[in-house]
């Protein structure tokens, strides 16, 4: 994974973690806020009920019949109230009254009548003249049975003669909390995705104000093609491939914009490192040629070295310019139907002319064709074949020789494989063979290439929405090994 890709993914991860932390904090704070709001309403209800009871207190005696009648009629009352998404038809409020000693003299639920509640915080604090409230579970192990209680003092002649405590089941708040939680999650996710989309769009606009729309429209135009009858028809598969390719190119462009400086620095560092060796060789040979007493034979050898290194420099620069131009392309402009079997035969014939000592076998399965740029596809397969020729070992000493070039179908993909019988891919080179400027010494000569050929093949495969791999081949029937390169390309969509 490149540095620019890691930077892009890191920014996305930081944004996602920040949004997740914000949503988590909002959701965690939701339930306490609803309970605080409900408690504030219970405070007023308790004070109202205490004031009503105080009207009928006689010489410190609590009007139990009056209290019981109020709640009996309250529970019998039926109504219909639509509170947002909650349809309410009965009262869930509960209450109990204690005397000045904390003994329950009335309980609307009938559960605590006669019990000593002086140790409960709502009763104990209220009898002391302080604010009293508590939350207790009806079933100790079930949090859903929690009930919030808020108490208020009952006074007679300025003296506290009892306590009335009003309770509300927490479960009655559950639907409001659940609805609010769902709304927060929905709005949070929608806002987060919208902000991310806006950031990406702004990045696109900063890079290419009009390029995205024009590229997408140009890509969609490729979905129209002429069938055998000459009529223009629309291919959904081609349209999907075009949109997917454009999206991939746009995301790549955003990554380049975010980490463009690092990308350029990497390129410059790699190119400088690759050019340093031939420049040093040319400079050394040029200095030696200035010696007046140098024999003619050595002069010719150093002049040949300068020419050879100059050619290497030119090759690196040319390949680098080709690769840079290829990487800057987001879509294929010249797309044609490319039959693969004739292309493989043509490339194999060219390779046989360059290396007549090698046997190059071609095996094609059916009449497979892909849609793409014929020139780029010829370059990609040609690079793989040239690479196999360079690493092949000539026949002799009972060793296998030659190159197997095959074309097979794998689902909706055309698989082009190039198998040689060379030394294979060393363990230290696995995963690096497609890196820019990475090259291995050729068997026999020990020379290295520019290290840009396989990177060029990978870019072509990506442009065609395909893939390329290079691994060690399994032993064949003779026990010989080697390297196996596979180029996979989407087959041409049928009408």
N, C-alpha and C positions, 0 to 999 in steps of 0.2 A: 504494500500500500504506500503510495507516494506521500510526501510531507504535506502537500496541498490538500490531499484527500483527508489526511488525519486532522488538519486544522479545520477544514469544513465540518467534519463530523464532530470535532470537539466543540465548535460553536453551537451546533445543533444540540449536542448533549447538554451543554451549559444552559441553553434556553429551555430545554425540556425539563431539566432538574429544577430550574427556577420556577417554572409554571407549576410543576408538581408540588413543590414546597409551598407555594402560595395557596393552591387548592387544598392541600392537606391542612394548612393552618386555618383556612376559612371553615372547612368542614369540622375540624376539631373544636372550633370556637362556636359552632352553631348551636349545639344542644345547651351549653351553659347560658347562652344569651336568651334562648326561649324560656329556660327555667327562671332566669332573673325576671323576665317580663311577667311570667305567670305568678311568681312570688309577690311582685309588686301589686298585682290585682288581688291576691289573697290577703295582703295586709289591709287593704281598704275594706274588703268584705268582712274580715274579722272585726275590724273597728266598728263597722256598721251594725253587725250582729250584736256586739257587746253593748252598743248604745241602745239598741232595741230592747235587750234583756234588762238593762238598768232601769228602764221605765217602769218595770213591774216588780222590782226588788222591794220586799216588805220586811223592814227590820233586819236586813242582812240575809233573809231567806230567798233562795233562787226560785223563780217561777217555772218549775219544771214542766208543768202541764202546758203552759203557753209555748215553751220551746218545742215540746214534742208535737203539739198541734201544728206549728209552723212547718216543721220538716215533714210531717205526715202529709200535709196538703201539698208541700213542694214536690215530694216524690210522686204523688198521684197526678201532678199536673202534666199534661201532654201538649206539645207544641211542635212546630216545624220551622227550623232555622237553617238556612244554607250559608255556612261560613266558608267562603271560598270553595274548596273541594270537599269539605266536611258537612254532612247533613246531620244535624243534631235534633233529637226528638225528646230527650229527657235530661234531667239534671244529674250530674255525677258528683256534685259537691257533697262533702260529708263534714260532720262537725260533732264535737263532744264538749261537754261542760263539766268542770271539776269544781269542788268547793275550795275553801281557803286552805285545806290540808292536801290538796292534790288528788282527792278521791273522785273518781268519775261518777257523776250523779245523772248524766244523760249521755247517750251515744246513739247517733242517728243510725248506725249500723247494728247496734245491739251487742257488739263484741266485747267492749271494754267496761260495761256497766259494773260498778262496784269495785273496780280494780284501782290500785294505787299508781297514779301516773306522776307522782311528785318527782320521780327521778328522770322523767323525760325532759329533754332540754327546753322544749317549747313551754311546758308547764312550769318547770323550775325557774327559768329566767323570768317569766312573766309574773310569777308570785313575788319575785324580788324587785319588781318594777323595771325590769330590763326587757329588751326585745327578745322574743322567744320564737324559734323556728326549728324545724327538723325535717329530714326525709328518711322514711323507714319503709322497709319492704314488708308487705303482708305475708309473702312466702320468702323466708330468708335466702334461699338459693336462686331465686328468680328475680332478676333486676327489672323485669317488665311489670312487677307488682309494686314498684316503689310509689309512695304517696308523699306529697309535700304538705306539711302542716305549718300554719302560721297562727299564733295565739294572740289574744288581746285580753286585757284585764277587765273584770266586772267590778265596778266600784259602787260603794254605798256610803254616803257621807264622807267621801274622800278616802275610804279604806277599801283595799282590795279584798273582796269577799268570794271571788271565784275567777275562773279562767274559761274562756270559750276559745277553742282551737278549731280552725277551719282547714279541711284537707281537700286536696285535688290529686287524683291519680295522674302520675307522670305519663302513663300510656295515652291519656287523652291528648297529650301534646305530640305524640309520636307521628301522627299523620302529617301535621304541619312541618315537623322536622324533616320527615322523609321527603315531602314535596319540595321543601327548601333545598335539601341536599341534592335532589335530582336536578333542580333548576340551576344550582351553582355549578354542578359538574357539567351540565349541558352548555351553559353560558361560558364557563371557563374553557372547556375544550374548543368550543366554536371560536372564542376570542383568541385563544392560543394559536389555533390553526390559521385563523384569519391574519393574525400578526405575522406569523411565519410566511404565509403566502404573500402578504404585502411586502415583507422584506425581500423575498425572492424576486417579486415583480419589480421592485425598485432597483434591485441589483441588475436585473435585465435591462431596465430603462437607462441605467447609468452606463451600461456596456454598449448597448445597441438600441437606440430609440425606436427604430422601425424594423430592425432586422428580424426580430422574433416572429412578428406577424407575417412578414413576407416569406420567411423561410418555411413557416408552417403551411401557408397557402401553397407554396411551391411543392412542398412534400405531399400535400393532399392531392395535387393535380396528377401525381404519378399513380394514384389509385385507379385512374381511368386508362383503359387500354383497349386495343382492337382485337376482337376474337377472330376465328378463322373465316367468318363470313364478312369481316371488314367493319362490323358494327362496334361502336364505342360502348363498353360496358364498365360498370363500377365494381371493383373488387374490395369487399370489406377487409379481407386479410391484408391486401396491400396498404389500405388506409391505416389499419392498426399498426403495421410495421413502420409506416412513415411517421405517424404520431409518436410511436415509441422511440424511434431514432431521434426525432427532433427533441423530445423531452430529455433523452439521455445527453444530447449535445448541449442543451440549455443548462442542465445541472452541471455538466463539466465546465461550462463557461462561467457559471457562478463560482465554482471552486477556483477556477483560474483567477477570477477577479478578486476573491478574498485572499488567496495566497499567491498572487501573481509575482510578487517580489521574490519570494522563496523559489518559485518555479524558475524564474530567470537566473537567479543565483546558482541553482543546481545545474542548469544548462551551461552557464559560463564556466563553472568549476569543472564539469565533466569535459567540456570541449578543451579547456586550457590544459587539463591533465593529458588528454589524448594528443594534443599538438606539441607538447613539451619535448617528447622524445625525438620525433623527426627534426624539429628545429635545432635541437642540440647536435644531432648527427650532421646536419647541413653546416652548421657553424663550425664544428670541429673539422670537417672535411675542407671547408673553405679556408680556414686558417693554415692547414697543412699544405694546401696547394700553393700558398704564397711563398713557401720555401723554395729558393732558387736552385738548390742542389738536388731536388727530388727527382728520382729516376722517372722516365716516361711511363713505365709500366704501373708504378704507384699512382702517378697522376691520372692515368686512365681509370684505375680502380676507385680513386676518390671522386673523380668526376661521375662515374657510374653510380656511386653511392649517393651523390647529390641528386642526380636525376631520379633515382629510385625513391628517395625520401620526399622529393618534390612531388612525384606522382602520388605517393601515399597521402601527402598533405592535400593535394587536389581532390583525391578520392574521398577523404574525410569531409572536406568542405562541401563537395557536391552531394554526398549522401546526407549530410546534416541539413542542407537546404531542402532536399527532397522530403526528408522526414518532417521538418518544421512546416513546410507547405502542406503536407498530408495531415498533420495534427491540427492545423488551423481550419481544415474543412469539416463542416458539421454534417453535411449531407452529400450523397452522391448525385451529381448533376446529370451525368451521361450514363443512364441505366439501360441496359439492353439484355436480351435473352442470350445467355452464354452457354452453349453446349460444352460440357466438361470433357467428355471422352476425346473429341478431336483436339482440344487444347492440350490434354495430357500427352497425346501422341506427338504433337508438334514440339512440345518442350522436351520430350524424351529423345526425339531425333536430334535436336540441337545439342543436348547433353552428350549423346553418343559421339557427335562430331568433335566435341572438346576432349572427351576421354574415351578414345576407342578401345582401350584395354578393359574397360568396365562393361559388364553386361547390365543393361537396364531393361527390366521387364515391366510391361504395362498391362494391367488387368482392370477392365471397366465393367461395372454391373449395370446393364440397361442403358437407356438413352436419357441420362440425367442432365438437367439444366438448372442454372441459377439465374437470378436477375442481379446485374451489377455492372461495374465498369470493366470491360474486357482488358484494357491496358493494365489496370491495377491488379486484377486477378492473375494475369499472366506474370506480372512482376512478383507477386506473392508466391505462387507455386514455383516459379523459376528460382527464387531465392532459396526455398526449401530444397529444391533439387540440386542447386549448386552447392549448398551446404553439405548435402549427403555425398556428393562427388568429392569434395575436399577431404572429407573424413573417412572415405572408403579405403579399404586395404586391398591392394591388387591380389589376384588369385595366385595361389602357389602354396606349397607345403601343406596341401590338404585343407587349407582354410577356405571357407565360403567367401564368395566375392559377389559383386554386383549390387544393384539397387532394385528394390521392388516398389513400383509406383502403382497404387491401386485406387479405385473409385467404387465406393459402396454407398448404399442408402441406409440411414439410421433414423427411422421415423420420418419426420419432416425435414431432416437435414441430409445434405450430401457430405460424405466423409471422404476427404482426399488424404491418403496416408503415404508417407515416403519413408521407407525403411532401408537403412544401410547396414553394412557388416563391419563397421569400424569399431573404435574403442569404446563407444558409448559416452554417456554423460557422467563425468566424475561426480562423486558425492558432494564435493564442495561447490560445484556449479549448479546443483539442482535448485531451482527457484530463481536463478540469476540469468539464465540464458537469454531472456527477453529484455534484460536491462540494457540501456544505451551504453555503448562503448565496452560492453563485456564480451570478451572473445577468448577462445581457447586455441592453443597451438595446434596447427595441422600436423597429422602424423607424417613422419619423414622429413619434411622441410622445416618444421618448427615455426613457421610464419603464422602471424595472426592477421585477422581481417580488421575492418574498421569497427566491428562490433555494433553496427547499425542495421544489418540486414534483417535479423529476427525481430528487432523493434519495429522495422518497417512492415514486416509481415503482420505483426500484431495489430498495428494501426489499420491496415487494410481489412483485416478480419473484423475489427470493431466497426468500421464504416459499413461493412456488409452485414452487420448484426450477427456475426459468427464468432468463432473462437479458434485458438490455435494452441497446441501443446507440443512439448518435446520431452520425451522420457526415454529411459532405457527399454529396448525391445525385449520381450521374453525370448528365451532360446528357441530356435527353430528345430526342425527335425534332425539337423546335423549337429545340434548343440551350439551353433554359432549365435552370438549376440550382436548388439549394435544399438543404434539410436532409432527411435520411431517418432516422426513428426506427423501430427494430424491437424488438418485444417477442416473445420466444419462450417458449412454455409447453408443458409435456408434455401430449400428447393423452390423453384419458380412456382408461384401460386397459379393453380389452374382456373379456368373460367368457371 
